[in-house]
């Protein structure tokens, strides 16, 4: 952290000299330095999965401290961001070792006529973040080491993304080949090839298509082979007046899941979201998400949809029971999530939201010799208060009311009262902006 602060002030001191020298003559340069301090306190008493009988609630405060630099000129931009994340009390009061790391480091080259290339550690955020999202709710966020090639004009956008991951370089004279151990910390995939296209027909309508091929190592030893998982999907948005309709449809195929090899993958998901602004204050939202599941009876087939690198916290209940956290005992029963939500803008600075979810599996779960699917319901309440420029307070309270089917697929004791509460203060100013 000390080194980062020294670099920060060094850059500020050097900028006036650069601007006055002939080094940047004829250039259009811009430097933006921004910071973020996001502190969140949580009380978890059934978050992620039902708590067991006799377990005590857990409480903690976590922090994200981030410092970001972005340099731009007509044909080049560079972005660097370093962050320290953790829980209050995690580090000693006196320590000589820090946990600061680079969460972003990328260069964007603008070739003109809409063509560009972005290389390095970057977030991949597409459409509504169903399959590829920034996961900003997580204290660390999500980033990929990737090459992005793109073309954009006012009506069309095309991105192609490529990634190739390794655990390390290996050692001199002892190459490790190209084996990638997904059980080590990392993105979980060895290779990625992705193409995304969006057409903006008008301010009311746009449609996009995504095709992704993931290469997945199927074991923990170099003798394992890379298997592949394909994901194809489309998103449509239509907003006539006070109505907004958003729909998604995805299909997965190939011969690998994210954890083990199978002979055939055939899975799908569909979602539909309809919102209506009753007036400038009130909005009502109805939504339904359907994720195919796997019965687990045929070892040669896998039919459960995997939402991969999406921001699951955004869709399947903020208590993160589904997809943000796994099912128990290797089960993949799928999910059908029906939602009804209300949003109320109490003032120009304060917004209240209430969201009801009714969950069920999409494959049968045998409980007490009966095949059942209903899991239970969740209530999520949230308040957002824009305290002042660059400062926002948010908080929420949630309950989950589950049954014995939920116990079979998630564990714990759903008959107990499940709750979760949190408050967060996000301070995110632009500290310094200069052009020369």
N, C-alpha and C positions, 0 to 999 in steps of 0.2 A: 504494500500500500504506500509506503514511504517513497519508493522509487517512482510510482505512478504520479504522486503529487509533484515530485521534482520535475518530471517530464511535462506535466500540465503547465506549471508556471514557466518552464523553459520555453515552451511553444508560445505562450502569450508574450513573453519578452522579445522573442525573435520576430514576431509578425510585423511590427512597425518597420524594422530594418529591411525585411524582404519587400514590403510594399513600396519603400522609397528607392530601392535599388533597381538597376536595369534588369535584374534576373527575371522579373515577371512582366516586363514591358509588353504591352499589347495583349495581355491575358485578362481573362475574366475569372477571377478566383474568389471562392467563398469558403470560409471555414466556420463550422458550427460546432460548439462544444456544449453538451447537455449532460445533466446529471439526474440520477434517480435515487431516492431513498424510499423504499416501500416496506413498511412494517405491518405485520399482521399477527393478531392474537387469536388463538383458537381454543375452544373447549370441545373435545371429541368424546362422545359417549355413544358410540355406534356409527361413527363415520367410516366409510369404506367397506364395512361388513358389520353385521349385527354383533354387538358385544355379548360376551358370555355371562351367564349368571354369576354374580359375585365380583365381577371386574369393576375397577374404579375408573371414573372419567379421567382423561388425560388433558393436560393443558400446556401450552407453550406459546412463545412469541418468536416468529422468524423475521428475518431481514433480507432485503436485497439492496445492496449498495452498488450502483452502476455509474460508470463514467464513460461517455461516448464522444468520439471525434468523427466528424465527416467533412471531407474536403471535396470541393467540386470545381470543375471548370468545364468548358464546352464539350470536351471529348473524353474526360476522365473524372471519375469520382472514387474516393477511397473511404472505407468505413472501418473504424476500430472501436471496440467496446470491451471494457474489462469490468468484471463484477466479482463481488464477494457475497456469498449467500450462506446462510446458516441460522442457527437457533441461538437466542440469547443465552449466554452461559456456556456455549460450546467451546469457546476459546478461553484460555487462561487470561487473567488480567495482565500478567506479564509474560510475553511470548516473543520469541525471535523468529518464528516461522508463521507465514501468512498463507491464506487460501485464495488469494486473488488469481483469477484466471481470465483468459481472453474468451469471451463468449461469441464475439464476432470479429472477423478480420477478412475483409473482402476488397476487391477492386472491380470497378465497373468501367468497361471501355465502350465508348459510344462511337460507332463506325459511320454514323450518318445515315440518312434516309430511313430511320427507324430501326436499324440493326444495332445490337449491343451484345456484350459478353460480360458475365459476372462470375468471378472466380474466387473461391475461398470459403471460409466458414460463414454461413448465412442461414437465415430463417427461410423456410419454404412454406408460404401461406397461399392457398388457392381456394377460390370459391368461398363457401361458408365454413371452411376448415374441417369438413367432415372426414377427409382422408389425409390431408396435409395441412397442419396448423402450427401456429407459433407457441401454443400451450403457455400463454402468458400467466394463467392462474398459478402454475407451478412456480415456486420461488426462483428456479434456475432458468425456466423457459426451455425451448427445444431448438437446436441448430444442427445443420448438416454441413459436411465438408463436400462441396460439389462444384461442378462447372455448369453454368446456365448460359445458354445461347437464346437470343430472342429477337423478335421483330414486333413493332407496335406502330399502329396508326390510329386515327380517331375511332375507327369502326372495328378494328381487328387486333388481337394480340395472340402471339404464338411464342411459347417457351419450350425449350428442350433442355432437360436436366440430366446430367451424367455424374455418377459417383462410383468410386472404387476404394474399398476400405481394407486396411490391414491393422493388425494389433501392434506391429512394430516393424522396423527395417530388417530385423534379424541381426546376426553377427557376421563379421568378416570371416570368410572361409567356411561359414556354416549357414548357408541360406535356408530360410524356412519355407521356400516355395510360396504359394499364394493362399495357403490355408488361413482362414479367418475364424477364430474361435469366438462365436457369438455369445458364449457364456461369460467372456470378459466384458467389462463395461464398454459400451459402444452403441452405435445406432441399431444393431441387431441384423443388419443386412450387409452382404458383401458387395454387391453391385446394385446399381439402380440406373434404369433408363426410363425417362418419363417425357411425354409430350402433352402439352396442354394448349388448347385453342379456345378463345372466347370471341364471340361476335356480339357487338352492341348494335342492335337494330335501331334503337331509339332510346330516349330517356326512360321509356316504360318497359322495354323488353330487352333481355340479353340471354344468350345461351352459350354454354361452354361444354367442352368434351375433354376428357382426361384418359390417357392410356399409360399405364405404368407396368414395368417388368422388374421384379426384384429377384436377385440371385441370393439364395439363402443357403448357408452352410448347414448341413443336416446332422452334424455330430460334433464331438469334442476332440476328435483326433484327425490328423492329416489324411487318413485313408478315406474319410467321408467325402462325398461328392456334393457339388453345388446343385441344388434343385431350384426351380423357378416358379414364381407366383405372379400371375398377370391380373391386373385390376383395370377394368374399363368402366367409364361412367360418364354421366351427363348431368348438368345442372341447368335449370330454367328459372328465370325470374321475370315476373310480369306485375307491373304496378299501375293499374288504371285508377287514378284518383286516390281515394282514401283506402282502397284495398291493395294488398300486396300478396302475391302468390309466389311461393318458392318451392320447387320440387327437385328431388335428386333420385337417380337410379344408378346402381353400380352392380357389376357382375365380376366375380373372381373365378379364375380357372388356373390350371397348371398342375404341378406334381409336388408341391411343398406347402406346408403351413409355416408359420413363423417359428415353430419349435421342433417339428419332426417331419420326416419324409412320409409321404403317402403317394399312392399311385394316381389318384384322380381327385382334383379339387373342383367343385362346382358349388358356388355360394352366391348369394345376392342380398342386396338391401334396397329399400325404397323409403323415401320420406316425403311428406307433404306438409307445408307450413302455410297457413292462411291467417293474415292479420288484417284488422280493420280499425282505423283511427276514427272513433266515434266523434271526437272533437279534439281540439288542441291539447286537452288534458288527458283524456282516456283513450286507451287502446286495448283491444281484446285479441287474443291469439289462440288459435286451435292448431294442433300439430299431431302427426302420427309418424313414428319411425318403426320400421320393420326390418329386423336383422335375422337372416336364416340361421338355423342351428344345426347341430350334428347329433344324431341319435346314439352314436358310439357303438353301433352294433356291427358295422362293416369296416374292418381294418383297412380295406383297400380303397375306401372313399372318405372324403371329408367335405361336409356341406355347411359348415359354420362360417359366416362372413367375418372377416377381420378388418376393423376400421383403421388398422395400421397406425399412422402417425397423426391422426386427427386430434382435435382438442375435445376429448370426450366429456370433460367437465361442462362444456357448453350445452350438451344435448341430453344426456341420459340421467338427469338429476344431479344437483350440486353436491349430494352426499357421496357421489363417486362409487356407488355399489357396482356399476356395470362398465366394463371395458377399461376404465381407468384403473380398476383393480380386478384381478382374475376371479373366475368361478373356482370352487373347490374341487378337489379330487379329479382334476383334469377334465371336468365337464365343459361342454360348449353348447348349452341348450338354446342359444339364440335369445332374442329379446324383441318384444313388441311394447313400445312405449307410446301411450296416448296422453296428450297434454292439453290443459286448458290454463291460460295465463291472462293476467290483467296487469296493465301498467298505468300508473297515475302520476302525472307531473304536478306535484303539489305546489310548486313555485318554479321560477326560472332556474333555481339552483338545486331543487330537491325532487327526486323521482323515487316512487315506491313501486315494487313489483311483487306479485304473488303468483306462483306457478304450482299447479297440481299435476302429478304424474300418476298414471295407473299402469303398472308393469305386469307383463306375463311373458313366459317363455314361448318360443315358436315350435318347440318339439315337446313331446310328452315327458313328464317327470313322474316316475313311479314312487308314490308315497303311500305307505300302508296298503299296498296291493291295489292302488287306484292310480290311474293316469290323470295327472292334473297339470295345469299351466299357470294359473293365477299366482302372482308373487306378492302383491300388496301395492301400497300407494305411498307417495312421498309428497310433502308440502314444503315448498321453498319460499321464504320471504326475504326480500333484499331492499335496502335503502341506499341511495347514492346521493351525496351532498357535495356539490362543488363549492368548497369553503371559500376559496379565492382563486385567482389565476395560478395555475400549475399545482394546485393542492386539492385533492379529492378524498373525502371520507366515504367508505362503504362498509356495510355490515349486513349480516344475515343470520337467520335462524331457520333450521330445518328439522323435520320429523320424518321417520320412516315407520310405517305400520305394516309389518310383514306377517307371514304365516309359515306353516311347516314346509311348504314347497320352497320358500326362500331359504329355510334352514338347510334343506337338502342340497341346494346349489351354492350357498354362500357360507354355511356354518353359523356358529354362534347361537344365540337364543332370541329369535325375532319376537317372542312373546313379551320380552322386556321392553321398556320404553327406550326408543332409539332417538337420539337428538344430537344436534351439532350447532354450535354458535361461533360467530367470528366477527371481528372488526378489523378494518385496515385503513391506514393513512398512506396515501401515495403522493409524494412530492416529486415532481418531474419537470423542472424548469430548463429552458435554454439559458445556459450561463453566459455564453459569449457567441456573438455572430459578427463576422467582419467580412467585408468585400474589398478587393484591391485589384 
